[in-house]
Amino acid sequence: MTPFGRLTHRHGVLALLATTALVSSISVLLLSVDVDWNALHRHAVEVRVAFWRATGRMPARPTQPAPWPWSAAQPSYADRDVLVILKTGWQTQSQLEAALQFLDRSRTASNTVIISDHASDIQGGNLSSTWVVHDVIEPLAKDALYNGSEVVKMYEAMHAYIRADKMEDARAVKGWHIDRLKNVPGFQLAYRLHPGYKWYIMIDDDTFLHFPSLLTGLRGLDADRAHYLGTSLDGTIRVAYGGGGIVLSQGAVRLLHFAAPGYLRDTVWNGRESDIALGWALAQAAGVHLAEDRSLVFAGGTPDEVPIDAARACVPAATLHHIKPRDFAIANDRLSHVNATLSWLGMWNAFATSHEMHERRQGWTYNYGETPKYGKVAFASDKGPLDEDGCKKSCSEGCMAWTWRKDQSSCFIGNVLTVGRADVEAVSGVNVARISELEAICNP
């Protein structure tokens, strides 16, 4: 028998506890010295992802459509269980007013927290409420740990210009740099003000939120446990993209609330972006990582930018991003009457017209991107010559949309569908039979 042959489960547990204590001690030590946190966190995530893949724990993206597996799962949640954190800035005041006007009817000043880089009160919203806008940067600017950093200097300069009524100079300050400080203190403030909610979702002031779909996306998750949801940013650092909405459970936001202030240090001094800072703080302070299996519920684009494939078709569609003030009215008109869960295929239908009009459209493309990742180039075959009609016929089976370019004599057969965009050189159409098939699967 080897020296390790007598190891028991109890020994394994003790070893795990000892390792955890050692890692925690090292983390505390590292916070007191200068460290390349970007490289450290990237390496840690790469190791974690490699382990997931090696052990088969990495959530696989489905290739076949299926009804949302948690549509009837318990526990379920209602509007009253969710607090919305609306993130804005002094420079995007007009965007905030539009967001409040078309916020879900269940949202009021008592169940919504607005965070910014400038404190104010604002009239508006669907109930003509008075909304308090909280400045979450001011406490950091007064803290010796952050005072003197470039981002705090920008914040102080913007406020100095505002006080001096030099509005053009204030608008010239790079507000998006200041924005990187808002996520972590924003969630912490929301928890201090309203500690009793089961879920906390942070959205930008140009994010459209469809509440019924969000609630369906949360079904089956225990809010007392730590959950971190959102659409993942590209790259090895798996964090939720703020524009698509970031959701924390009661369990996760409670852990974040008690995280040491030092977790913001690298954000302030080394320029870590706000979404990455939040993901890093959750991972390092609380051991909470992004839930990959729910990432398709959220989207970081407009209706015509969101790619819909077989994997996404039946998934609840909770958020849209980059919605300009004038587009909030359009989104509200298309979606406000939908009081049930809306799938991404349903979202496509809401922003598109009838299928018949989509079988062929001049000066348009329904494909997301004409690259191998999103489909293939079709060639002449027994289905017909390489012309517009032959291109359309080539879009069969798993094909979602086709695009013919006469000037290039090229035909692209796509496995991804979008609402589409203008393209003067293209003729495009959708596979109506495939769309109907997916609708039947999503709504059995």
NORRA-V864957 format. One record per backbone hydrogen bond with DSSP energy under -1.0 kcal/mol. NH is the residue of the N-H (numbers start at 1). CO is the residue of the C=O. E is the energy in kcal/mol with one decimal. If there is no record, write none. Layout:
<<NH | CO | E> <NH | CO | E>>
This chain:
<<5 | 2 | -2.1> <7 | 4 | -1.5> <12 | 8 | -1.9> <13 | 9 | -2.3> <14 | 10 | -2.4> <15 | 11 | -2.6> <16 | 12 | -2.2> <17 | 13 | -2.5> <18 | 14 | -2.3> <19 | 15 | -2.4> <20 | 16 | -2.5> <21 | 17 | -2.3> <22 | 18 | -2.2> <23 | 19 | -2.7> <24 | 20 | -2.4> <25 | 21 | -2.2> <26 | 22 | -2.4> <27 | 23 | -2.4> <28 | 24 | -2.2> <29 | 25 | -2.2> <30 | 26 | -2.7> <31 | 27 | -1.5> <32 | 29 | -1.3> <33 | 30 | -1.4> <37 | 35 | -1.9> <40 | 36 | -2.4> <41 | 37 | -3.2> <42 | 38 | -2.4> <43 | 39 | -2.4> <44 | 40 | -2.2> <45 | 41 | -2.6> <46 | 42 | -2.4> <47 | 43 | -2.3> <48 | 44 | -2.1> <49 | 45 | -3.1> <50 | 46 | -2.4> <51 | 47 | -2.3> <52 | 48 | -2.4> <53 | 49 | -2.5> <54 | 50 | -2.4> <55 | 51 | -2.1> <57 | 52 | -2.3> <58 | 52 | -1.2> <71 | 68 | -1.7> <73 | 70 | -1.3> <81 | 78 | -2.0> <82 | 79 | -1.8> <83 | 199 | -2.7> <84 | 111 | -1.7> <85 | 201 | -3.4> <86 | 113 | -2.5> <87 | 203 | -3.2> <88 | 115 | -2.6> <92 | 89 | -1.5> <96 | 92 | -1.9> <97 | 93 | -2.0> <98 | 94 | -1.6> <99 | 95 | -2.2> <100 | 96 | -2.5> <101 | 97 | -1.8> <102 | 98 | -1.5> <107 | 104 | -2.4> <111 | 108 | -1.0> <113 | 84 | -2.8> <115 | 86 | -2.3> <116 | 134 | -2.7> <120 | 133 | -1.5> <122 | 131 | -2.5> <124 | 129 | -1.9> <128 | 125 | -1.4> <129 | 124 | -1.1> <131 | 122 | -3.3> <133 | 120 | -3.4> <134 | 114 | -2.9> <136 | 116 | -1.9> <141 | 137 | -2.3> <142 | 138 | -1.4> <143 | 140 | -1.1> <146 | 143 | -1.6> <147 | 143 | -2.1> <149 | 146 | -1.9> <153 | 149 | -2.3> <154 | 150 | -2.1> <155 | 151 | -2.0> <156 | 152 | -2.7> <157 | 153 | -2.4> <158 | 154 | -2.5> <159 | 155 | -2.0> <160 | 156 | -2.1> <161 | 157 | -2.3> <162 | 158 | -2.1> <163 | 159 | -2.5> <164 | 160 | -1.6> <165 | 162 | -1.4> <166 | 161 | -3.2> <170 | 166 | -2.0> <171 | 167 | -2.4> <172 | 168 | -1.1> <175 | 173 | -1.7> <177 | 174 | -1.3> <178 | 174 | -1.1> <179 | 175 | -1.8> <181 | 178 | -2.0> <182 | 179 | -2.0> <186 | 182 | -2.1> <187 | 183 | -2.2> <188 | 184 | -2.2> <189 | 185 | -2.6> <190 | 186 | -2.2> <191 | 187 | -2.1> <192 | 188 | -2.0> <193 | 189 | -2.6> <194 | 190 | -2.6> <198 | 81 | -1.1> <199 | 81 | -2.2> <200 | 248 | -2.6> <201 | 83 | -2.5> <202 | 246 | -3.0> <203 | 85 | -2.6> <205 | 87 | -1.0> <207 | 204 | -1.5> <208 | 320 | -2.3> <210 | 318 | -3.4> <214 | 210 | -1.8> <215 | 211 | -2.5> <216 | 212 | -1.7> <217 | 213 | -2.2> <220 | 75 | -2.6> <221 | 218 | -1.6> <225 | 222 | -1.6> <229 | 247 | -2.8> <233 | 239 | -2.5> <238 | 236 | -1.0> <239 | 237 | -1.3> <241 | 231 | -3.0> <244 | 241 | -1.3> <245 | 242 | -1.6> <246 | 202 | -2.3> <247 | 229 | -2.4> <248 | 200 | -2.9> <249 | 227 | -2.0> <250 | 198 | -2.0> <251 | 223 | -2.5> <253 | 249 | -2.8> <254 | 250 | -1.8> <255 | 251 | -1.3> <256 | 252 | -2.4> <257 | 253 | -2.1> <258 | 254 | -1.1> <259 | 256 | -1.5> <263 | 260 | -2.0> <264 | 261 | -2.3> <265 | 262 | -1.1> <268 | 264 | -2.2> <269 | 265 | -2.4> <270 | 266 | -2.3> <277 | 273 | -2.8> <278 | 274 | -2.2> <279 | 275 | -2.2> <280 | 276 | -2.8> <281 | 277 | -2.5> <282 | 278 | -2.5> <283 | 279 | -2.2> <284 | 280 | -3.0> <285 | 281 | -2.6> <286 | 282 | -1.3> <288 | 282 | -2.2> <291 | 228 | -2.8> <292 | 290 | -1.1> <294 | 291 | -1.4> <295 | 292 | -1.3> <297 | 294 | -1.6> <298 | 295 | -1.2> <305 | 302 | -2.0> <306 | 302 | -1.3> <308 | 417 | -2.6> <313 | 309 | -1.8> <315 | 312 | -1.4> <317 | 342 | -3.6> <318 | 297 | -2.7> <320 | 208 | -1.9> <321 | 301 | -2.4> <323 | 206 | -2.6> <327 | 324 | -1.1> <328 | 324 | -1.3> <331 | 327 | -2.8> <332 | 328 | -2.8> <333 | 329 | -2.3> <334 | 330 | -2.1> <335 | 331 | -2.1> <336 | 332 | -2.6> <338 | 335 | -1.7> <339 | 337 | -1.2> <344 | 315 | -1.5> <345 | 313 | -2.1> <347 | 343 | -2.4> <348 | 344 | -2.1> <349 | 345 | -2.1> <350 | 346 | -2.0> <351 | 347 | -1.6> <352 | 348 | -1.2> <358 | 355 | -1.2> <361 | 428 | -2.7> <363 | 426 | -2.4> <365 | 421 | -1.8> <371 | 369 | -1.8> <374 | 371 | -1.8> <376 | 413 | -2.3> <378 | 411 | -2.5> <381 | 384 | -1.9> <384 | 381 | -1.7> <387 | 385 | -1.9> <391 | 387 | -2.7> <392 | 388 | -2.1> <393 | 389 | -2.1> <394 | 390 | -1.5> <395 | 392 | -1.1> <396 | 394 | -1.5> <399 | 396 | -2.4> <400 | 414 | -3.4> <401 | 414 | -1.4> <402 | 429 | -2.6> <403 | 412 | -1.9> <404 | 427 | -3.5> <405 | 410 | -2.7> <409 | 405 | -1.0> <410 | 405 | -1.9> <412 | 403 | -2.6> <413 | 376 | -3.3> <414 | 401 | -3.2> <415 | 374 | -2.1> <417 | 308 | -2.9> <418 | 366 | -1.6> <421 | 365 | -1.6> <423 | 363 | -1.8> <426 | 423 | -2.1> <427 | 404 | -2.0> <428 | 361 | -2.3> <429 | 402 | -2.0> <430 | 358 | -1.9> <431 | 400 | -2.3> <432 | 430 | -1.2> <435 | 431 | -2.3> <436 | 432 | -2.5> <437 | 433 | -2.0> <438 | 434 | -2.4> <439 | 435 | -2.4> <440 | 436 | -1.9> <441 | 437 | -1.6> <442 | 438 | -2.8> <443 | 439 | -1.7>>
